[in-house]
Amino acid sequence: MKKIDKSRVFLEKNSKLFRCNICQSQTLTMIGNTLNCENGHSLDLSKKGTLYFIKHAVNTEYDDQMLSARRRVLQAGLFDGIIDAVGHQIPDEAQTILDVGTGEGTPLVKLVANRQQQDVAVGFDISKAGINLATQLAGDAFFAVADLAELPFADKSFSSIIEFFSPSAYEEFNRVLKPNGVLIKVVPASEYLKELREILYPVDSPKRTYSNEKVVDLFMEHYPNAKRVPVKYEWKIPQENYQDLLHMTPLHWGARPEAQAAAAEQPLQTITVAVELLIVHG
């Protein structure tokens, strides 16, 4: 089945998850390849099988090259331990899952495949390039280009909201999360990719160390009863993916050219993956 046909079938079954990005109507109907709201607004599926809820140009730090490098590294397994940990926090029964800032889509697709449930999964990102890559993945997840601050989703429509290293919009999360739903935010811990930081930045550089304390504190202000679960493991780097690992994050950009060259010439064998899951059960 072509991507556009598969997405049309998804939207015919799940149009109730969405709301109009113009008037916020929550009464939408799929007619052919067009999602229509009751007030006459409409969105057409692209040939890639996605919806573009953002009509204006967007500048993001993730270009095609970086996203492709990230795709190869994540397919090789860098985030598999994180994905497993997130999966353990989601109820066993079938869920409606929203992946915030899904990027090129690999974590969401792997999560759904691991669960082997009849989940309904939607991933969105502000990056058109990321979503275009995501639509190439096998699986039943639906992907869309959308703005975190104005989610094109209906009230109380998702039972699980997840975000891997993405910004947050807590009022919007609270609006679209079902009662008794679960929200899981993944944030890097201080040792995340520490070996890469140590190669790329000198001892006196602020980029050599990392803290997410402000992000965690803000989350805890919104959800004082949230649970915090640390996840840490060493990942053996496939040498064919080492250059991709160097280029998959903005870390590489800010380093001096000589540091970039040294990192490229002396491949790491392992890398530390250290994150914290911030978990709220509604």
C-alpha positions in Angstrom: 0.0 0.0 0.0 1.3 3.5 -0.9 2.1 5.8 2.0 -0.7 8.2 1.1 -3.2 5.4 1.0 -2.0 4.0 4.3 -2.2 7.4 5.9 -5.7 8.0 4.5 -6.9 4.8 6.1 -5.3 5.9 9.4 -7.0 9.2 9.3 -10.4 7.7 8.4 -10.2 5.6 11.6 -8.6 8.2 13.8 -9.8 11.7 12.7 -11.2 12.2 16.2 -7.6 12.6 17.5 -7.2 15.8 15.6 -8.6 19.3 15.7 -8.6 22.0 13.0 -5.4 24.2 13.1 -7.5 27.2 11.9 -10.6 27.3 14.0 -9.8 24.5 16.6 -13.0 22.6 15.7 -12.8 19.0 16.9 -15.3 17.7 14.3 -13.1 16.5 11.4 -13.9 14.1 8.6 -11.6 12.4 6.1 -13.0 12.7 2.6 -10.7 11.2 0.0 -7.1 12.4 0.8 -8.4 15.6 2.5 -9.0 16.1 6.2 -12.0 18.5 6.5 -13.4 20.4 9.5 -17.0 21.3 10.0 -16.3 24.9 9.3 -14.9 24.4 5.8 -11.2 24.3 6.5 -9.2 21.5 5.0 -5.7 19.9 4.8 -4.5 17.6 2.1 -2.3 14.6 2.6 1.1 14.9 0.9 2.4 12.2 -1.4 4.6 11.1 1.5 1.4 10.5 3.6 1.7 13.3 6.1 -0.2 16.5 7.0 1.5 19.9 7.3 -0.2 21.8 10.0 2.4 24.6 9.7 2.1 26.7 6.6 5.1 29.1 7.2 8.8 28.4 6.8 10.6 27.1 9.9 14.3 27.3 10.8 15.6 24.4 12.8 19.2 23.3 13.7 18.6 19.8 12.3 19.3 19.7 8.6 19.0 16.7 6.2 22.6 15.6 6.8 22.3 15.7 10.6 18.9 13.9 10.6 20.2 11.2 8.3 23.2 10.7 10.6 20.9 10.5 13.6 18.7 8.0 11.7 21.7 5.6 11.2 22.9 5.9 14.8 19.4 5.3 16.3 18.8 2.4 13.9 22.1 1.0 15.1 20.7 1.1 18.7 22.0 4.1 20.6 18.7 4.8 22.2 17.5 1.2 22.6 18.0 1.2 26.3 16.1 4.5 26.7 13.2 3.2 24.5 13.0 0.0 26.6 12.9 2.1 29.8 10.1 4.3 28.4 8.2 1.2 27.3 8.3 -0.2 30.9 6.5 3.0 32.1 3.6 2.7 29.7 0.6 0.5 30.6 0.4 -2.9 28.9 -2.9 -2.4 27.3 -3.2 -0.7 23.8 -2.5 3.1 24.0 -3.0 6.2 21.9 0.6 7.5 21.9 1.8 11.0 21.0 5.5 11.4 20.4 6.5 15.1 20.8 9.3 16.3 18.6 9.6 13.0 17.0 12.5 14.0 14.7 13.2 11.3 12.1 10.8 8.9 14.0 13.0 6.0 14.9 12.3 6.0 18.7 8.6 6.0 18.3 8.6 3.2 15.7 10.9 1.1 17.8 8.8 1.7 20.9 5.6 0.6 19.2 7.2 -2.5 17.6 8.6 -3.5 21.0 5.2 -3.3 22.7 3.4 -5.5 20.2 0.0 -4.0 21.1 -2.7 -2.4 18.9 -1.4 1.0 19.7 -2.4 4.1 17.7 0.7 6.2 17.4 1.3 9.8 16.2 4.6 11.6 16.0 5.0 15.2 15.1 7.8 17.7 14.7 8.3 21.2 13.5 11.0 20.0 11.1 9.6 19.1 7.7 12.9 17.3 6.8 12.6 15.2 9.9 9.0 14.2 9.2 9.8 13.4 5.6 12.4 11.0 6.9 10.0 9.5 9.5 7.4 8.7 6.8 10.0 6.3 5.2 10.0 4.0 8.2 8.1 0.8 8.3 5.2 0.6 10.8 1.8 2.0 11.4 2.7 5.3 13.1 1.3 8.5 11.6 3.6 11.5 11.3 2.8 15.2 10.9 4.5 18.6 10.8 3.1 20.6 13.7 4.0 23.3 16.3 4.5 22.3 19.9 2.8 25.5 21.1 -0.4 24.9 19.1 -1.0 21.2 19.0 -3.4 20.1 16.2 -4.9 17.4 18.4 -8.3 17.1 20.2 -8.8 17.5 23.9 -8.2 14.4 26.0 -7.2 12.4 23.0 -3.9 10.6 24.0 -3.4 8.1 26.8 0.4 8.3 26.6 2.5 11.4 25.7 6.3 10.8 25.3 9.1 13.1 24.4 12.7 12.2 23.8 14.9 15.3 24.4 12.2 17.6 23.2 11.0 21.0 24.5 7.7 21.0 26.3 4.4 22.9 26.3 2.8 21.8 29.5 -0.6 23.5 29.1 -1.0 21.8 25.7 0.1 18.5 27.2 -2.5 18.7 29.9 -5.1 19.6 27.3 -4.5 16.6 25.0 -3.7 14.0 27.7 -6.6 11.7 28.7 -7.6 11.4 32.4 -5.3 8.8 34.1 -2.9 9.1 31.1 0.9 9.0 31.4 3.4 11.7 30.4 7.0 10.7 30.0 9.8 13.3 29.4 13.3 12.0 28.6 16.1 14.5 29.5 19.8 14.1 29.2 21.8 13.6 32.5 25.2 15.1 33.2 27.1 12.1 31.8 25.2 11.9 28.6 27.7 11.5 25.7 30.4 12.6 28.2 33.2 11.0 26.2 32.3 13.0 23.1 32.2 16.3 25.1 35.6 15.5 26.6 37.1 15.0 23.1 35.5 18.1 21.6 35.9 20.7 24.3 38.7 21.7 26.6 38.5 21.5 30.4 37.6 25.1 30.9 34.8 25.1 28.3 31.2 25.3 29.6 30.2 22.8 26.9 32.4 20.1 28.4 29.8 19.6 31.2 26.1 19.5 31.0 23.2 20.2 33.4 19.4 19.9 32.8 18.6 21.1 36.3 16.5 24.0 35.1 14.4 21.8 32.8 13.9 19.2 35.5 12.9 21.9 38.1 10.4 23.4 35.7 8.8 20.0 35.1 8.6 19.3 38.8 6.9 22.7 39.3 4.2 21.6 37.0 4.0 18.1 38.3 5.2 17.9 41.9 4.3 14.3 42.2 6.3 13.2 39.2 8.6 10.2 39.4 12.2 10.4 38.4 13.9 7.3 36.9 17.6 7.3 36.0 18.7 5.3 33.0 22.4 4.7 32.3 24.4 2.3 30.1 27.5 2.1 27.9 26.9 1.7 24.2 29.5 0.0 22.0 29.8 2.1 18.9 29.7 0.3 15.6 32.7 1.8 13.9 30.8 2.3 10.7 28.5 4.7 12.7 31.2 6.6 14.5 31.3 9.6 12.1 27.5 9.7 12.2 27.6 9.8 16.0 29.9 12.8 15.8 27.6 14.7 13.5 24.2 13.8 14.9 24.1 16.4 17.7 24.9 20.2 17.8 27.8 19.4 20.0 30.0 19.0 17.0 29.3 22.4 15.6 30.6 24.5 18.5 33.9 22.7 18.7 37.1 24.1 17.3 38.2 22.7 13.9 41.3 21.0 15.4 39.1 19.3 18.1 36.7 18.1 15.4 39.6 16.7 13.4 41.1 15.0 16.5 37.7 13.4 17.3 37.3 12.1 13.8 40.8 10.6 13.7 40.6 8.8 17.1 37.3 6.9 17.1 35.7 6.1 20.5 34.9 2.5 21.2 32.0 3.1 23.6 29.8 6.1 24.7 27.9 6.7 27.8 24.1 7.1 27.5 22.7 8.7 30.7 19.2 10.1 30.9 16.4 10.7 33.4 12.8 9.8 32.8 10.4 12.3 34.3 7.0 10.4 34.7 3.6 11.7 35.5 0.6 9.4 35.8 -2.6 11.4 35.5 
